[in-house]
Amino acid sequence: MRAFTIKEYAHPSKIQLSTNETEPVAAEGQVLVDVYSAGLNYFDILQAQGKYQNQPPFPFVLGAELAGRISQDSPIPAGCPYKRGDRVFGAGQGSYADKVACSWQQLLPVPRNLSFRQASGLFVTWPTSYEALTGRAQLKAGEWCLVHAGAGGVGLCAIQIAKALGAKVIATASTPEKLEICTKYGKADHAIDYSKGGWQQQVLKITGGKGVDVIYDPVGLIKDSLKCIAWKGRALVVGFAGGQIEKLPLNLVLLKNISIVGIHWGAYAKFDKGRQKEVWADLFALLESSRLQPVVYNERFTLEQISEALGALEKRKTWGKAVLTVREEDAQARL
């Protein structure tokens, strides 16, 4: 079996793909999944180097997001709704491999109108963006929403979801190509370059001086964005891709009568399982009606190109969701 196995901490560029690994064995409550596509995530680069908050014992296979089929030799635990051959997506440690063992409760059925490549990047980014905008920020139709890093995986999700909710979207990005991605694939109403000074004035001009009602920030730009937030605005802390955790002037929070709101989707499994089910039900309805369309980076990376793929992600050369193609979809892939 092919697998990107970590035997000692190192940058992914210094690790070779193994071609003769032993296939995984399903533990209690687990199923085996033949991986067709695996989502690429920045935290995988950190985990390979021992810098992530979740570090499995050596040796371990890298990768967390996946889409594939329940293996023909998989056990089917009691209560598991899937049968062998079913198309599923979800999360499981070791997705950068031909086969992975994972909890069936971390899997969901692939929507019929989506490919494995599209589905492999659904499990983390889409519910994060949906709950951030609907549950935490309470975004309403007609409001202005500012989405930072709009060409990235979570950014494009946020743009599409905000548009589906009836909001008006201003997206930011740092290159002309990525600005076009925001409007072409995300359908953002406006796209501005946030690498240039004074971008907040452009936001204020677009909104007629009002400012934006909701800020979606996976970068670490809340402080700078407070210059263009509206009265009673809500600023969403989604992540810190820029590398710095901000310190905010709380006097502006008071004076502008605004809210700073966090989103930690992973914690919902512990604290709010009911909301988890609601979010996925809403997302499935939007995905199956094609009102939301997962955007996959157009360069195809194979499992043999894992180091190259993670390098492109690390250097921010990708847009949308970058994924690995582990197996090609067969003629029955959508059945």
N, C-alpha and C positions, 0 to 999 in steps of 0.2 A: 504493500500500500504506500502511496505517496503521502507525505506529510511534512509540514514545515515545523520540525521539532526543535525545541529549545532545550539544550543540555547544559548550557552555561550562559550567563548573561552577556549579551553582545548586541550591537546595532544590527538590524535585519540585513544590512548590506554585507555583513561578514558571516552570515549563516547560510548553509547550503540546504537545498531541498533534499530530504531523505526519500529514497525510492523503495526501500524494503522494510518499512515499519510494520509491526504487528497490528492487525486490525483491533479496534477497541471492543471491549466487552461491556454489554449493558448491565448496569447495576440495578437495584430495585427501583422501580418507578421510571426507568429510562427506556428509550427506544433507540434503535440504530437508524441513522439517516444517511442515504447515499447523497453526498453533497454535489449539487449541480452548479451552484454559484455561491460565493461568499462575499459579504460586505467588508470593505476596507475601512478601518477606523484608526484615528491618530493614536488612541490609547493602546493599540496593538504594538506600535513602535516603542512606547514607553514600557509596556509589559515585557517585551523582549530584552530590555536593558535593566529590568528589575526596578523600574521607577514608577510603577503603577500601584494604586492602592490595593488591588487584588492580584496576588502573585501565587499561582499554583506551585506545588512542589515539583522539582526536576524529576524526570524529564516531562515536559508538557508540550502540547501542540498549540501553536498560536492561532488566533482568530476567534471571533465570538458570534458574528451574524451569519446566517446561512439560509439557503432555500434548496430543497431537494425532495427526494421521495423516501418514504419509510422503506427500509431495506427488506428484501425478500426473506432474509434470515433473522429479522428483528423479532424479539419477543414482544408481545402486546400485553402490557400490564393491566391489571383490573382497573376499570374505570376509564381507560384510554379510549377515545372515540375514533382513533385512526386505525386503518387496516394497512397491510403491506401494499406498497405501491402508491399510496396517497401522496399528493403534493402538499408539502408543508413549508412554512418558513418560521424563523424564530431565532433563538439564541442558545448557544452551547459552546463551552470551551473546546477549542480544537477544530474550528471550521475550515482552517487552511489544510485540508486533507481530503482524501477520497471518501472517507466515511467518518462519522462522528457519533458518539453516544451522548444523548442529552435527555433531560426530563421532558416527558410528553406534555407537561403543564407549561413548558416554555415554548410550545409550538402552536401555530395557528394554520388553518387551511389557506392555501394560496388562492386569491380571487381568480375566477375563471378567465378574466380578461387580461391577466398579467403574466409576464414571462418569469422564469426563475431569476433572471438578472434583475428585473424590476423588484421582485419580491424580496430578494436577499438583503436589501437595504431598508426594509420597512420597519423592522421591529423596534429600533431605538429612536430614530429621528422623527418618524411621523407621529407617534403618540406624544412625544415630548412637545413638538410644535403645536399639536392640536390642543392638548391640555393647557399649555402655556397661554394660548390665545383665548380659548373659550372658558376654561375653568379658573385660571388665575387672573388674567387681565380683563375678562368679560368683554371682549371686543364685540362691538355692535355694528350692524349695517350702517353705512354712511360715514363711519368714523375714519380718521386718518391713522394709518399704521406705518411706522418706519421700521424696515427690516435691514439690519446690518449684515454684511457679508452675504448678500442675497444670492450669489451664484454658488454658494457652498451647499453641502448636503442638507443641513437643517434650514438654511436660508431659503432655498427654493421650496422646501416643504411649507415654510411659514408664509411665503408669498402666495402660494396656491390656496392654502387654507384661508388666509385673510380675504382673498378675492372671493372664495366660495361663500364666505360669511357675509359678503356684500360690502366689505370695507374698501377704502381707497388706499393704494399702497405706494409708498416711496421706498425703493430699494437702494442700497449702497453697495459699491464694489470698488476695486482699485485699478482696473484696467478696462480699456474700451471693449475688449472681447467679453469680459465678465459682465459689464453693464448690459451688453446685448443679450447675454444669457438670461439676465433678470427679466427683460421685457419679452424675449422670444419664447422662453420655456415657462417662466413664472407668470407672465402676463402682468407684470408690475405696471402701474400707471405712469410712474416716473422712475428714472435711475440716475443717481448722481455719484460722482467720484469722491469718496471720503478720504482719499489720500492727499487731497488738495485743501489748503486752508480756506476757511469761510464757508464750508459746506452747509453749516447750520443756517446761514442766511438764505441759501437756496431752498431749504426746507420751509423756512418761514414764508418766502415768496410764493412757493407752490401752494401753501395752505392759506394764503391770504392774510398772513400775519398771526394766525391763530396758533400754529404749531401742531404737533401730532398728538393724538389721543393715546396711542400705544407705541412703545418702543420695544422692539424684539432684538436683544443683544447677546449673541453668542461669542463676542469678541473681547469685551471689556471697555466699552465706550459709553457707559451710562453717564459718567461725569460730563463728558463733552456734549452729550445729547440733551442734557438738561437745559441747554441754551435754546432748544427749539421744541420743548414739550409744552403741551396745552394745559390750561387750568383743569384740575382734576385728572391729569394724565396718569398713565400707569406704565412704569418702566420695568420690563422683564429681564431679570438676570438669568441668562440661559447657560453661559459658559465664559471662559476666559482664554479663548484661542490666541489672543494677543500676548499671553504669557504673564500678564500682571494682574493681580487682584486689586481692584480699585479701592480708594478711600474717598468717600463721598461727603460733600458739604451739606450736612443735614439741615442747615438753615434754609437752603433752597427747597428742600422737601417740604418744609413748613410754609414758606412764603408762597410757593406755587401750588400748595394744596394738592400734592401728588403722592402717589404710592410707589414704593420700590418693592417689587414682588419677585420671589424666587420660584424656580421650577426644578424639582428633583424627581423625575418620573420613576426612576428605579426604586424609590422608597414607597411608591404606591402599592407595591406587592405586599408590603408589611402593614401599611397604615390605612389603605383605602382600596381594597380589592373590588368593591362595588363600583367605584368610579373607573377602575381599569376596564371593567366589562362595558360600561357605558361608552367610554372613549373608543374602544375597538368596534363596537356596534355602529357608532356614528361614522368612523373611518371606513368601515367596510361598505356602508351605504354610499359614501361619496366616491370610493374607489370603483365599485362595481357599476356606478352610473357614469363613470369616466369624467366626473367633475374634478377629480384629482388624478394626475398622471405622474407617477414616479419618474424622475429624470435621471437616467444613467449616463455617466461620462462616456463619450463616444469612442475612446480608445479601449480595445479589448485586451485584457491581461489574462494570460493563462496561469495555472498554478506554478509552472516553471519560471514565470516572470514575477514571482511574488516580491522579490527584493526591489526590482525595478518599479513595481506598482506602488509599494510603500514609500519608495523614494520620491515618486511623483507627488504623492499625497503630502509628504512631509515638506516638500518645496513649494506647495500650493500651486502646482501646475494643473491640477484637476478642477473640474466643476461638477455640480450635481453630485450624485453618489457614485464613487469609484468602486468597482466590484471585480472580483476574480471569476473567470469562467473555468470551473473545475471539470465539468462534463458538458458536452454540447447537448442541447435539448433534442430529444428524439421525436419521432412522428406523433407520439402519443402525449407529448409534453403538456398539452393543455386539456387533456381528458381526465 
